[in-house]
Amino acid sequence: MSHSQPPPVVFSSSPTPRRLRWFLIALLMTSLTTTAAQARVIYVDNLRGRDVCDGLVEDPIDRISGPVRTLSRAVALARPSDTIHLINTGHPYQGDLRLFGQRHSGIATLPFRVIGNGAVISGARPVPAASWRSVGGLWQLAPRRKGHYLLLRDGKPLPRHDHDRDAAEPVLESLPDGHWTVWRGKIYYRTSELIDSGVADLAIAGGDCGITLYAVRHVRIENLVVQHWRLDGISAPGRCRDVVLHNVTCRQNARAGLVISGTSQIRGEKIELNDNRGHSLLIEDFGLADIVNGKFSKPPTLAP
């Protein structure tokens, strides 16, 4: 008795039949149309927003309809090809923005977008007056995070006095008035004011990075200011492609304005990297920067 055998599977490099080609094109167009239809705008308002809201409308309507308050909530709600829309309230946004993987990516014709409208994302953290100690005519502060420091007063960096890291403690005696320095993991600041009475509006750069991008594709960030972070304004540690920073300013960060590492490729258009303490633009590993109309206060740094 003969038994029928299943037909063999054939892998062929012959041209795709016309009917199949049209089917694949139609399937692609349907996918693109579906993505466009599902893309949403998520509104963030750090004054009127509430994180219990859906973020789908710009103005508060009721208990659940209105803008969200924090960047972290907007990122948690976001899906591929969405837009995160920041309302510029005139008050800096606290908290960082982290975009990771496919969820925060788009497609070539419909990128994932972050629209800042000129808003500021700030890492500055107020220092309570009780955190300062009077030591030998100086004011001493012991930050929890070590390694990079930035002391601010009234929202602006105070001048830092650099000295030999191996210097002995008496070098602090030469610290000029209105300046600060770091010795053995502590900040020392010279001023005749009574800081512990709360007379001064002092802050330090807190958090690591204002915006972190990892393994994202087809992303566009525009019209934002990122400032006063302990490490970097924007960091792309790896696997980023087709990421555009348009009209973005990274200023006064403790290490670098923009860091591109791993295999990330970032394009900057009308980007400003000014007054960052260590580097304006730091490129590490196989990172690639494509800058058009950029303004740097320091030349780019290529890490060895």
C-alpha positions, 0 to 999 in steps of 0.5 A: 500500500502506498502512502502519500508523502507531504510535499517538500519545503522548497526555499527559492530565490526566485522573484516573489509572485506578483499577487504575493507582492501586492499582498505584502504591500497591502499588509505594510500599508495596513500596518502603517495606517494602524500605527498612525491611528493608534499614536496618541499625544500625552500631555504633561503639566507640572502645575495643573496635571495629576498622575491619576489622569489619562494625559490625553487632553491638554486641559483638566476636565474631571478626575481622570481626564486631563494632563499628567503631572510628571515625566515618569507617568507620561513615559509609563503611559507612552506607546510606540509612535506616541508624542509626549507634549510638555506644557511650558508652565514657566516652572522647571520639570523635576525628574528625569526622562527615560526612553527605552526600547521598542515601546518608546520608539517609532517608525520612519514615517511616524517617530516617537516624539518629545515636544518640550515647547521651551520647557526646562528639565532640571536636576537641581535639588534644594539643600535644606539649611540644616544640612550645612555645618559651620567648619573653620570659617567655611560651610560644609555639606556632605552629599549622599552621591559622590563623584561629580558635584555642582553647587547652585545659588538662585538657580545659577552655578556658583564658581568652583575653586579647583585644587590638587586632589592630593592637597592637604586640608589647609588649602581650604583656607585659601578658598575665595569668598563666594567660591566652593570646592570639594575635599574628601567627598564634601563640599566646602563653601565660603560665605559670610552669610548664615546659611543654616538660617535659611537665608540662601537659596542653595541647591546641588545637581541631583540625579544622574541624567536628564534624558536617557536613551537606550535601544530606541529607533526613530525618536525626535526630541525638540524645543527642550532645555536640560540643565543641572544634572549630576552627570549628563544632560542627555545620555545615549549609552547604546543601540540608538538609531535615527534619533534627532535632537532639534533645538535642544539645549544642554547646559550647566551639567556637572559632567557633560551636556551630551554623551553618545556611547556604545553604537548609538547614533545621534543627530543634533540640529540647532543644538547648544551644549554650553557651560557643562563642567567636564565636556560639551559633547562626549563620544565614547566607544563607537558612538556617532554624532551628526551635528548641524548648526551646533553651538559648543562652549568646549570642543567635542571630546573623543574618549580613547 
